[in-house]
Amino acid sequence: MTKSSQAVQGLWIRFRDANGQFHADKDSGSIASINAASGMLQMPIQRAQELENSAQP
């Protein structure tokens, strides 16, 4: 992994974490924690697919 791709991945991880916190906002009601957990499970899967697709010629 190049330094550039490591930097991008680090930014993506920060985005993932911030997005999870946003969706876990307690003001959103009881479904908030479920939405946050779902996103934390789905986002890495989508990211892996994105990285895999970008690596193909």
Beta strands, then each sheet from edge to edge (+ up, - down):
end
